[in-house]
Amino acid sequence: WSANMELTRVLWLASFPIFVTIVLIEMARRRATFSLTTKQSPPPPPMATGAPLLGILLALHTKGPLQVIRDTHAEMGSVFTVRLLHRKVTFLVGPDVSSHFFQGLDSEISQDQVSQFTIPTFGPGVAFDVDFATRREQFRFFGDAMKPAKLRTYARLMVQEVEDFFAKWGPTGTVDLKQELEHLVTLVASRCLFGEEVRAKMLAEVATHLRELNDGMRLVTILFPHLQIPAHRRRDTARARLDEIFSGIVSSRKTSYPDGGPNDMLQCLIDSRYKDGRATTKTEVVGMLVSALFAGQQTSSSTGTPPRARQRKSPARCRPRARANHGAARGPRGLRGPAGDGNPPPLHQGGSAAPPAGDDAAAPRAAELHRAN
């Protein structure tokens, strides 16, 4: 018994320095890690002042979102956080800081958390209703369908759609420019990317439903995407009808072409396979069609409207450049309007009435107006 006690004491005395050494090393490692993290981690962005609980909602109501962002940007700089009820939203303003949003890892900047409000618009099974890995594969489907060689085959169809659209304009009139461009972009996208089946249904109903989806994106949508306000109810009704239309088109394509159909995006999405071999479902194809049309319409019309409006506001500055860029390719008539003086027909942004139909000469003049732009 005495020998055992002595052996235990010896072992304890021998192991104690080792134990102390391990503890000291671990403490030093943690201290170094904490110090390094403290030095590298910047402080959190400044928080904009606002009413308790409500945050900046009152300012948004009185000033509007754009002015609130401008004011806060001027006061706090390029990175700042605002409170919207139960949410904290951090703004990155300008190219120097916004790159962090696009280049950050998904584990650092999660798009899922801030984009949940888009699910009622795009539908289930796509975009931000799925995990990052699945969404990445769906983006790959779009990439495969829009490779440069395939896009080049769409050029003739794009020109045809644009010229047919503007041929219906008269020499003068008042239009809602953004709405007209949205309609045009929808027609071009449907014809080039989704085939004749979708194009045949785009003239009225689908374009109207896409506008309802757009109108359903409100400030309150970010906070409460399912709140039953009139805009959200119209959005949900439009999305359900689009699901019916596109589901019928997908089913018809699969029935008519069991071994593969036309070489367009619709067929590419139908034929796509995930890495595990699973085929895309009808719900997923419909959701990807809706998201592609919605995103394309929004970006193209939003970027196309300001230059066209600016041209009408300052025609003297824009016309020489239009002549230099396009005049040589337009034949002997050049860029001539109704008076033959080089001025395109009058056009005013605003209003919602369709332009009146013109005479037989209106079509070439309207086409020239488009080409000049």
Secondary structure as UniProt FT lines:
FT   HELIX           2..40
FT   TURN            52..54
FT   HELIX           57..63
FT   HELIX           65..76
FT   STRAND          79..84
FT   TURN            85..86
FT   STRAND          87..92
FT   HELIX           95..103
FT   TURN            106..108
FT   HELIX           111..114
FT   HELIX           116..118
FT   HELIX           119..122
FT   TURN            124..125
FT   HELIX           127..129
FT   HELIX           132..145
FT   HELIX           148..152
FT   TURN            153..154
FT   HELIX           155..166
FT   TURN            167..168
FT   STRAND          174..175
FT   HELIX           177..193
FT   HELIX           195..199
FT   TURN            200..201
FT   HELIX           202..206
FT   HELIX           207..215
FT   HELIX           219..223
FT   TURN            225..226
FT   HELIX           230..256
FT   TURN            258..259
FT   HELIX           265..271
FT   TURN            275..276
FT   HELIX           282..313
FT   HELIX           315..326
FT   HELIX           327..329
FT   TURN            332..333
FT   TURN            338..339
FT   STRAND          348..349
FT   TURN            360..361
FT   HELIX           362..372
//
